[in-house]
């Protein structure tokens, strides 16, 4: 799966970039790479929090109009993944979003 994405505004820390390619990472469940069209050496890894982080349930209703959606069913929420010191960190974007850290066993797994 590969999709062209155009954000109405730059993602935090990535100004002025707005156009990206989202691709599924082969062999990984719900892991994706996001590459900037204008800066191909920039790559972020994203994951579907619904499959990996049990308590992550952002209320996105107030932001639907920003992406021309009328229902939460029309959008997909992904979070940026990073690893540091044996932990998995997830960085959601948006107002009030904060970084979360999980043990090296992975998010949502005992």
DOZALUM-361245 format. One record per atom (N, C-alpha, C): atom name; x, y, z; residue number from 1. Coordinates in steps of 0.001 Angstrom, whole numbers, plus 500000, padded with zeros to 6 digits. Atoms other than C-alpha are relative to their C-alpha. Example, Ala and Ser with C-alpha at 12.3 -4.5 7.8 and 13.67 -1.06 7.14 Angstrom:
2
+-------+--------+--------+--------+-------+
! mivex !   east !  north !     up ! vexmi !
+-------+--------+--------+--------+-------+
!     N ! 500890 ! 498810 ! 500000 !     1 !
!    CA ! 512300 ! 495500 ! 507800 !     1 !
!     C ! 500900 ! 501200 ! 500000 !     1 !
!     N ! 499180 ! 498810 ! 499940 !     2 !
!    CA ! 513670 ! 498940 ! 507140 !     2 !
!     C ! 499230 ! 501090 ! 500730 !     2 !
+-------+--------+--------+--------+-------+
END
This chain:
110
+-------+--------+--------+--------+-------+
! mivex !   east !  north !     up ! vexmi !
+-------+--------+--------+--------+-------+
!     N ! 500824 ! 498826 ! 500000 !     1 !
!    CA ! 500000 ! 500000 ! 500000 !     1 !
!     C ! 500874 ! 501246 ! 500000 !     1 !
!     N ! 499319 ! 498713 ! 500070 !     2 !
!    CA ! 501304 ! 503416 ! 499004 !     2 !
!     C ! 498963 ! 501067 ! 499701 !     2 !
!     N ! 500952 ! 498904 ! 500193 !     3 !
!    CA ! 499373 ! 506687 ! 499269 !     3 !
!     C ! 500736 ! 501327 ! 499976 !     3 !
!     N ! 499507 ! 498627 ! 500013 !     4 !
!    CA ! 500158 ! 510270 ! 498370 !     4 !
!     C ! 499163 ! 500784 ! 501006 !     4 !
!     N ! 500695 ! 499198 ! 498995 !     5 !
!    CA ! 499286 ! 512594 ! 501273 !     5 !
!     C ! 500381 ! 501462 ! 499849 !     5 !
!     N ! 499747 ! 498564 ! 499969 !     6 !
!    CA ! 498943 ! 516362 ! 501289 !     6 !
!     C ! 499290 ! 500559 ! 501230 !     6 !
!     N ! 500548 ! 499424 ! 498778 !     7 !
!    CA ! 498477 ! 518016 ! 504662 !     7 !
!     C ! 499674 ! 501469 ! 499768 !     7 !
!     N ! 500350 ! 498590 ! 500190 !     8 !
!    CA ! 496703 ! 521396 ! 504808 !     8 !
!     C ! 501030 ! 500939 ! 500632 !     8 !
!     N ! 498919 ! 499253 ! 499349 !     9 !
!    CA ! 499492 ! 522610 ! 507134 !     9 !
!     C ! 501140 ! 499035 ! 500261 !     9 !
!     N ! 498848 ! 500840 ! 499688 !    10 !
!    CA ! 502984 ! 521343 ! 507839 !    10 !
!     C ! 499816 ! 499313 ! 501342 !    10 !
!     N ! 499994 ! 500684 ! 498717 !    11 !
!    CA ! 503336 ! 518769 ! 510589 !    11 !
!     C ! 500993 ! 500714 ! 500918 !    11 !
!     N ! 499095 ! 499323 ! 499066 !    12 !
!    CA ! 505021 ! 520108 ! 513756 !    12 !
!     C ! 501458 ! 499594 ! 499763 !    12 !
!     N ! 498579 ! 500235 ! 500200 !    13 !
!    CA ! 508751 ! 520471 ! 513161 !    13 !
!     C ! 500404 ! 499685 ! 498573 !    13 !
!     N ! 499681 ! 500360 ! 501379 !    14 !
!    CA ! 508519 ! 519738 ! 509428 !    14 !
!     C ! 499661 ! 501101 ! 499000 !    14 !
!     N ! 500310 ! 498886 ! 500908 !    15 !
!    CA ! 507695 ! 523177 ! 507991 !    15 !
!     C ! 501175 ! 500205 ! 499044 !    15 !
!     N ! 501267 ! 499711 ! 500651 !    16 !
!    CA ! 507330 ! 523949 ! 505157 !    16 !
!     C ! 499406 ! 498781 ! 499271 !    16 !
!     N ! 500406 ! 501203 ! 500734 !    17 !
!    CA ! 506756 ! 520332 ! 504020 !    17 !
!     C ! 498520 ! 499668 ! 500233 !    17 !
!     N ! 501416 ! 500369 ! 499896 !    18 !
!    CA ! 503154 ! 519338 ! 503265 !    18 !
!     C ! 499644 ! 498771 ! 499172 !    18 !
!     N ! 500311 ! 501134 ! 500865 !    19 !
!    CA ! 503377 ! 516537 ! 500663 !    19 !
!     C ! 500901 ! 498823 ! 500338 !    19 !
!     N ! 499285 ! 501189 ! 499547 !    20 !
!    CA ! 504365 ! 513010 ! 501640 !    20 !
!     C ! 499495 ! 498762 ! 499273 !    20 !
!     N ! 500409 ! 501317 ! 500476 !    21 !
!    CA ! 504237 ! 509398 ! 500526 !    21 !
!     C ! 499951 ! 499086 ! 501213 !    21 !
!     N ! 500187 ! 500950 ! 498907 !    22 !
!    CA ! 502855 ! 506895 ! 503051 !    22 !
!     C ! 500036 ! 498604 ! 499405 !    22 !
!     N ! 499857 ! 501364 ! 500512 !    23 !
!    CA ! 503931 ! 503287 ! 502463 !    23 !
!     C ! 499999 ! 499007 ! 501149 !    23 !
!     N ! 499966 ! 501084 ! 499014 !    24 !
!    CA ! 503300 ! 500096 ! 504385 !    24 !
!     C ! 501396 ! 499392 ! 500000 !    24 !
!     N ! 498701 ! 500666 ! 499884 !    25 !
!    CA ! 506509 ! 498493 ! 505681 !    25 !
!     C ! 499753 ! 498507 ! 499817 !    25 !
!     N ! 500214 ! 501410 ! 500331 !    26 !
!    CA ! 506671 ! 495038 ! 504147 !    26 !
!     C ! 500388 ! 499088 ! 501162 !    26 !
!     N ! 499735 ! 500976 ! 498951 !    27 !
!    CA ! 506438 ! 492227 ! 506687 !    27 !
!     C ! 499704 ! 500470 ! 501407 !    27 !
!     N ! 500307 ! 499457 ! 498665 !    28 !
!    CA ! 505355 ! 494472 ! 509573 !    28 !
!     C ! 498511 ! 500324 ! 500081 !    28 !
!     N ! 501426 ! 499748 ! 499806 !    29 !
!    CA ! 501828 ! 494705 ! 510965 !    29 !
!     C ! 499791 ! 501450 ! 500432 !    29 !
!     N ! 500388 ! 498609 ! 499738 !    30 !
!    CA ! 500461 ! 498280 ! 510910 !    30 !
!     C ! 501189 ! 500936 ! 500247 !    30 !
!     N ! 498847 ! 499103 ! 499950 !    31 !
!    CA ! 503901 ! 499891 ! 510479 !    31 !
!     C ! 500151 ! 500618 ! 498615 !    31 !
!     N ! 499952 ! 499258 ! 501254 !    32 !
!    CA ! 504314 ! 502570 ! 507814 !    32 !
!     C ! 501202 ! 500930 ! 499994 !    32 !
!     N ! 498988 ! 498957 ! 500123 !    33 !
!    CA ! 506971 ! 504917 ! 506483 !    33 !
!     C ! 499348 ! 501200 ! 499339 !    33 !
!     N ! 500500 ! 498739 ! 500540 !    34 !
!    CA ! 506218 ! 508549 ! 505709 !    34 !
!     C ! 501206 ! 500761 ! 499489 !    34 !
!     N ! 498870 ! 499314 ! 500618 !    35 !
!    CA ! 508607 ! 510218 ! 503256 !    35 !
!     C ! 499523 ! 501302 ! 499375 !    35 !
!     N ! 500340 ! 498692 ! 500557 !    36 !
!    CA ! 508573 ! 513873 ! 502276 !    36 !
!     C ! 500329 ! 500030 ! 498511 !    36 !
!     N ! 499765 ! 499868 ! 501443 !    37 !
!    CA ! 508180 ! 514494 ! 498533 !    37 !
!     C ! 501159 ! 500943 ! 499710 !    37 !
!     N ! 499003 ! 498967 ! 500265 !    38 !
!    CA ! 510371 ! 517604 ! 498684 !    38 !
!     C ! 501356 ! 499712 ! 500652 !    38 !
!     N ! 498774 ! 500313 ! 499265 !    39 !
!    CA ! 513011 ! 516035 ! 500967 !    39 !
!     C ! 500046 ! 498494 ! 500236 !    39 !
!     N ! 500122 ! 501456 ! 499911 !    40 !
!    CA ! 513254 ! 512295 ! 500233 !    40 !
!     C ! 500873 ! 499342 ! 501069 !    40 !
!     N ! 499173 ! 500594 ! 498942 !    41 !
!    CA ! 515983 ! 511725 ! 502839 !    41 !
!     C ! 499314 ! 500058 ! 501367 !    41 !
!     N ! 500770 ! 499947 ! 498762 !    42 !
!    CA ! 513409 ! 512563 ! 505539 !    42 !
!     C ! 498999 ! 498852 ! 499998 !    42 !
!     N ! 500930 ! 501128 ! 499877 !    43 !
!    CA ! 511594 ! 509421 ! 506647 !    43 !
!     C ! 499620 ! 499835 ! 501462 !    43 !
!     N ! 500522 ! 500279 ! 498670 !    44 !
!    CA ! 509401 ! 508883 ! 509684 !    44 !
!     C ! 499312 ! 498644 ! 499960 !    44 !
!     N ! 500743 ! 501248 ! 499904 !    45 !
!    CA ! 507969 ! 505586 ! 510857 !    45 !
!     C ! 498760 ! 500248 ! 500841 !    45 !
!     N ! 501293 ! 499801 ! 499355 !    46 !
!    CA ! 504324 ! 505519 ! 511874 !    46 !
!     C ! 499365 ! 498652 ! 500300 !    46 !
!     N ! 500741 ! 501226 ! 499717 !    47 !
!    CA ! 502072 ! 502929 ! 513456 !    47 !
!     C ! 498568 ! 500353 ! 500352 !    47 !
!     N ! 501402 ! 499856 ! 499648 !    48 !
!    CA ! 498385 ! 502429 ! 514057 !    48 !
!     C ! 499876 ! 499777 ! 501502 !    48 !
!     N ! 500067 ! 500170 ! 498542 !    49 !
!    CA ! 497887 ! 503079 ! 517790 !    49 !
!     C ! 498866 ! 499082 ! 500444 !    49 !
!     N ! 501132 ! 500861 ! 499616 !    50 !
!    CA ! 494582 ! 501183 ! 517823 !    50 !
!     C ! 500425 ! 498548 ! 500149 !    50 !
!     N ! 499544 ! 501383 ! 499927 !    51 !
!    CA ! 496502 ! 497936 ! 517337 !    51 !
!     C ! 501090 ! 499765 ! 501040 !    51 !
!     N ! 498835 ! 500165 ! 499134 !    52 !
!    CA ! 499400 ! 498608 ! 519704 !    52 !
!     C ! 499914 ! 500694 ! 501355 !    52 !
!     N ! 500061 ! 499225 ! 498756 !    53 !
!    CA ! 498386 ! 501072 ! 522428 !    53 !
!     C ! 498567 ! 499968 ! 500511 !    53 !
!     N ! 501372 ! 500238 ! 499529 !    54 !
!    CA ! 495342 ! 499962 ! 524362 !    54 !
!     C ! 499288 ! 501258 ! 500481 !    54 !
!     N ! 500666 ! 498852 ! 499387 !    55 !
!    CA ! 494650 ! 503251 ! 526163 !    55 !
!     C ! 500055 ! 501269 ! 499158 !    55 !
!     N ! 499880 ! 498811 ! 500851 !    56 !
!    CA ! 495257 ! 505628 ! 523244 !    56 !
!     C ! 498730 ! 500164 ! 499176 !    56 !
!     N ! 501250 ! 499753 ! 500706 !    57 !
!    CA ! 491968 ! 507075 ! 522012 !    57 !
!     C ! 499782 ! 501513 ! 499888 !    57 !
!     N ! 500144 ! 498549 ! 500115 !    58 !
!    CA ! 492307 ! 510684 ! 520862 !    58 !
!     C ! 498611 ! 500374 ! 499484 !    58 !
!     N ! 501267 ! 499479 ! 500485 !    59 !
!    CA ! 489155 ! 512714 ! 520322 !    59 !
!     C ! 500323 ! 500933 ! 498833 !    59 !
!     N ! 499615 ! 499237 ! 501192 !    60 !
!    CA ! 489627 ! 513939 ! 516759 !    60 !
!     C ! 498839 ! 500778 ! 499381 !    60 !
!     N ! 501191 ! 499372 ! 500600 !    61 !
!    CA ! 486114 ! 515273 ! 516136 !    61 !
!     C ! 500195 ! 501481 ! 499701 !    61 !
!     N ! 499810 ! 498557 ! 500195 !    62 !
!    CA ! 487159 ! 518927 ! 516521 !    62 !
!     C ! 500942 ! 500315 ! 498845 !    62 !
!     N ! 499011 ! 499764 ! 501052 !    63 !
!    CA ! 489829 ! 518491 ! 513826 !    63 !
!     C ! 499588 ! 499447 ! 498643 !    63 !
!     N ! 500424 ! 500619 ! 501254 !    64 !
!    CA ! 487827 ! 516729 ! 511115 !    64 !
!     C ! 499930 ! 500993 ! 498848 !    64 !
!     N ! 500129 ! 499017 ! 501075 !    65 !
!    CA ! 487129 ! 519906 ! 509143 !    65 !
!     C ! 501364 ! 500417 ! 499435 !    65 !
!     N ! 498657 ! 499642 ! 500467 !    66 !
!    CA ! 490909 ! 520564 ! 508901 !    66 !
!     C ! 500474 ! 499096 ! 498864 !    66 !
!     N ! 499614 ! 500951 ! 501053 !    67 !
!    CA ! 491202 ! 517516 ! 506631 !    67 !
!     C ! 498807 ! 499652 ! 499106 !    67 !
!     N ! 501188 ! 500153 ! 500854 !    68 !
!    CA ! 487852 ! 517923 ! 504839 !    68 !
!     C ! 499245 ! 498704 ! 500261 !    68 !
!     N ! 500754 ! 501201 ! 499626 !    69 !
!    CA ! 486243 ! 515035 ! 506729 !    69 !
!     C ! 498804 ! 500432 ! 500849 !    69 !
!     N ! 501173 ! 499714 ! 499183 !    70 !
!    CA ! 482813 ! 514969 ! 508333 !    70 !
!     C ! 499794 ! 498948 ! 501083 !    70 !
!     N ! 500151 ! 501097 ! 499053 !    71 !
!    CA ! 483176 ! 511702 ! 510243 !    71 !
!     C ! 501378 ! 499418 ! 500329 !    71 !
!     N ! 498744 ! 500630 ! 499593 !    72 !
!    CA ! 485970 ! 510015 ! 512202 !    72 !
!     C ! 500278 ! 498736 ! 499190 !    72 !
!     N ! 499822 ! 501182 ! 500839 !    73 !
!    CA ! 485388 ! 506987 ! 509968 !    73 !
!     C ! 500742 ! 500309 ! 498702 !    73 !
!     N ! 499346 ! 499595 ! 501241 !    74 !
!    CA ! 486897 ! 508978 ! 507075 !    74 !
!     C ! 501499 ! 500240 ! 500170 !    74 !
!     N ! 498577 ! 499724 ! 499761 !    75 !
!    CA ! 490315 ! 509434 ! 508698 !    75 !
!     C ! 500661 ! 498824 ! 500711 !    75 !
!     N ! 499230 ! 501032 ! 499314 !    76 !
!    CA ! 493038 ! 507196 ! 510009 !    76 !
!     C ! 501030 ! 500689 ! 500886 !    76 !
!     N ! 499064 ! 499415 ! 499050 !    77 !
!    CA ! 495058 ! 508093 ! 513101 !    77 !
!     C ! 501237 ! 499110 ! 500063 !    77 !
!     N ! 498707 ! 500683 ! 499874 !    78 !
!    CA ! 498744 ! 507127 ! 513053 !    78 !
!     C ! 500881 ! 500835 ! 500910 !    78 !
!     N ! 499065 ! 499286 ! 499137 !    79 !
!    CA ! 501494 ! 508046 ! 515501 !    79 !
!     C ! 501425 ! 499727 ! 499542 !    79 !
!     N ! 498587 ! 500134 ! 500346 !    80 !
!    CA ! 505205 ! 508612 ! 514926 !    80 !
!     C ! 500665 ! 499097 ! 501022 !    80 !
!     N ! 499306 ! 500958 ! 499148 !    81 !
!    CA ! 507377 ! 505827 ! 516316 !    81 !
!     C ! 501475 ! 500372 ! 500057 !    81 !
!     N ! 498549 ! 499873 ! 499867 !    82 !
!    CA ! 510875 ! 506259 ! 517698 !    82 !
!     C ! 500458 ! 499060 ! 501099 !    82 !
!     N ! 499452 ! 500862 ! 498957 !    83 !
!    CA ! 513116 ! 504057 ! 519767 !    83 !
!     C ! 501176 ! 500709 ! 500656 !    83 !
!     N ! 498907 ! 499410 ! 499242 !    84 !
!    CA ! 515473 ! 505199 ! 522466 !    84 !
!     C ! 500207 ! 499175 ! 501262 !    84 !
!     N ! 499627 ! 500707 ! 498778 !    85 !
!    CA ! 517274 ! 503278 ! 525200 !    85 !
!     C ! 499089 ! 498801 ! 500288 !    85 !
!     N ! 500770 ! 501214 ! 499807 !    86 !
!    CA ! 515296 ! 500069 ! 524638 !    86 !
!     C ! 498523 ! 500196 ! 500214 !    86 !
!     N ! 501419 ! 499723 ! 499840 !    87 !
!    CA ! 511906 ! 501770 ! 524832 !    87 !
!     C ! 499429 ! 500437 ! 498663 !    87 !
!     N ! 500699 ! 499552 ! 501179 !    88 !
!    CA ! 509352 ! 502465 ! 522158 !    88 !
!     C ! 499247 ! 501258 ! 500356 !    88 !
!     N ! 500697 ! 498748 ! 499757 !    89 !
!    CA ! 508143 ! 506051 ! 522022 !    89 !
!     C ! 499034 ! 500283 ! 498876 !    89 !
!     N ! 501009 ! 499647 ! 500992 !    90 !
!    CA ! 505038 ! 507239 ! 520225 !    90 !
!     C ! 499701 ! 501473 ! 500139 !    90 !
!     N ! 500236 ! 498571 ! 499961 !    91 !
!    CA ! 504608 ! 510873 ! 519311 !    91 !
!     C ! 498768 ! 500350 ! 499175 !    91 !
!     N ! 501189 ! 499567 ! 500729 !    92 !
!    CA ! 501040 ! 511820 ! 518409 !    92 !
!     C ! 500124 ! 501484 ! 499659 !    92 !
!     N ! 500027 ! 498592 ! 500371 !    93 !
!    CA ! 500476 ! 515138 ! 516640 !    93 !
!     C ! 498685 ! 500595 ! 500431 !    93 !
!     N ! 501252 ! 499313 ! 499724 !    94 !
!    CA ! 497901 ! 517723 ! 517568 !    94 !
!     C ! 500034 ! 500701 ! 501339 !    94 !
!     N ! 500066 ! 499237 ! 498754 !    95 !
!    CA ! 496846 ! 519973 ! 520422 !    95 !
!     C ! 500026 ! 499084 ! 501218 !    95 !
!     N ! 499935 ! 500754 ! 498754 !    96 !
!    CA ! 497790 ! 518627 ! 523831 !    96 !
!     C ! 500641 ! 498634 ! 499871 !    96 !
!     N ! 499392 ! 501314 ! 500200 !    97 !
!    CA ! 499599 ! 515652 ! 522342 !    97 !
!     C ! 501321 ! 499934 ! 500743 !    97 !
!     N ! 498758 ! 500179 ! 499269 !    98 !
!    CA ! 502393 ! 514295 ! 524483 !    98 !
!     C ! 500624 ! 498673 ! 499661 !    98 !
!     N ! 499310 ! 501247 ! 500320 !    99 !
!    CA ! 505009 ! 511629 ! 523996 !    99 !
!     C ! 499715 ! 498960 ! 501062 !    99 !
!     N ! 500200 ! 501122 ! 499085 !   100 !
!    CA ! 504421 ! 508221 ! 525548 !   100 !
!     C ! 501144 ! 499025 ! 499818 !   100 !
!     N ! 498929 ! 501000 ! 500064 !   101 !
!    CA ! 507020 ! 505581 ! 526373 !   101 !
!     C ! 499472 ! 498677 ! 500498 !   101 !
!     N ! 500454 ! 501343 ! 499673 !   102 !
!    CA ! 506539 ! 501837 ! 526596 !   102 !
!     C ! 501214 ! 499099 ! 500189 !   102 !
!     N ! 498880 ! 500933 ! 499815 !   103 !
!    CA ! 508768 ! 498970 ! 527784 !   103 !
!     C ! 500386 ! 499355 ! 498673 !   103 !
!     N ! 499480 ! 500561 ! 501245 !   104 !
!    CA ! 510870 ! 497229 ! 525149 !   104 !
!     C ! 499183 ! 498837 ! 499472 !   104 !
!     N ! 500876 ! 501060 ! 500482 !   105 !
!    CA ! 508285 ! 494415 ! 524942 !   105 !
!     C ! 498999 ! 500489 ! 498984 !   105 !
!     N ! 500909 ! 499430 ! 500989 !   106 !
!    CA ! 506203 ! 496787 ! 522833 !   106 !
!     C ! 498765 ! 500571 ! 500662 !   106 !
!     N ! 501179 ! 499371 ! 499444 !   107 !
!    CA ! 503166 ! 498931 ! 523381 !   107 !
!     C ! 498816 ! 499054 ! 500022 !   107 !
!     N ! 501205 ! 500790 ! 499902 !   108 !
!    CA ! 500040 ! 497242 ! 524572 !   108 !
!     C ! 500233 ! 498513 ! 500219 !   108 !
!     N ! 499676 ! 501413 ! 499785 !   109 !
!    CA ! 501839 ! 493960 ! 525282 !   109 !
!     C ! 500603 ! 499817 ! 501373 !   109 !
!     N ! 499466 ! 500196 ! 498649 !   110 !
!    CA ! 502536 ! 492581 ! 528756 !   110 !
!     C ! 501464 ! 499611 ! 499987 !   110 !
+-------+--------+--------+--------+-------+
END
